[in-house]
């Protein structure tokens, strides 16, 4: 009941009454006989009030990481040809710029040791003490005589090609006539090799992976360049290669390895050919490594 005012109509006392209608609205009314009744609000009219349609959230357009990397790589001054590939080991996101074939120079030494470890696994034995000593020289110091010895140990070009087929390297061909440094490869294939060395589900055992990683983490100070330019925590592992081409006098300069950038573990492979000298090639490799890391982590957009 609401209020206290009373009135008479036709001798009847009207008492205002509040009643809740089906539409949820209180109304006051009394009939002429003095008996209160509820005035029904048209619930259908209330229900017919249109409800605003929510604006759908737009679906984000997927980022073309290859295009982002290509734009980033275009900002790096380079002489001759270049290619770079990068992979985020946690998310699996990857990008590749350039699909040309390049000579490996000394980065093939990491491939050689991976092949030898794989062969020894299949034979059910570990590397001998002599093989380990030779492997240390080959990876840490990039010793060419050591590479010659392990090239023979894996069975030369045929042995390396067999291992690379097992590793999933489809665009890598071992050099002929003992010229292991003239093995040809692509950046995408070198990224696959890095996954063999560092990734899960590798043809190499965890022990073989750890051994190769440890050597790549202890290269000589004068070889501390290349993909390490993109590293931000000092725990990088790598193998570099550099070779003046006798036919042209121009340099092939390459670098492969694992770095940490923006808190993420990245595998990076950079191949170049056609630099006027080693220094120019190193500058190109380092510029492309940083561009690749920034493009993949979103720190660089173009």
Secondary structure as GFF3:
##gff-version 3
##sequence-region A 1 302
A	DSSP	beta_strand	7	9	.	.	.	ID=ss1
A	DSSP	beta_strand	12	14	.	.	.	ID=ss2
A	DSSP	beta_strand	18	20	.	.	.	ID=ss3
A	DSSP	beta_strand	26	28	.	.	.	ID=ss4
A	DSSP	alpha_helix	43	47	.	.	.	ID=ss5
A	DSSP	alpha_helix	65	73	.	.	.	ID=ss6
A	DSSP	beta_strand	81	88	.	.	.	ID=ss7
A	DSSP	beta_strand	94	97	.	.	.	ID=ss8
A	DSSP	beta_strand	102	103	.	.	.	ID=ss9
A	DSSP	three_ten_helix	105	107	.	.	.	ID=ss10
A	DSSP	alpha_helix	108	123	.	.	.	ID=ss11
A	DSSP	alpha_helix	129	140	.	.	.	ID=ss12
A	DSSP	alpha_helix	144	153	.	.	.	ID=ss13
A	DSSP	alpha_helix	156	167	.	.	.	ID=ss14
A	DSSP	three_ten_helix	180	182	.	.	.	ID=ss15
A	DSSP	beta_strand	184	185	.	.	.	ID=ss16
A	DSSP	alpha_helix	187	198	.	.	.	ID=ss17
A	DSSP	alpha_helix	206	216	.	.	.	ID=ss18
A	DSSP	three_ten_helix	221	223	.	.	.	ID=ss19
A	DSSP	three_ten_helix	227	230	.	.	.	ID=ss20
A	DSSP	beta_strand	237	244	.	.	.	ID=ss21
A	DSSP	beta_strand	251	261	.	.	.	ID=ss22
A	DSSP	beta_strand	264	275	.	.	.	ID=ss23
A	DSSP	alpha_helix	278	297	.	.	.	ID=ss24
###
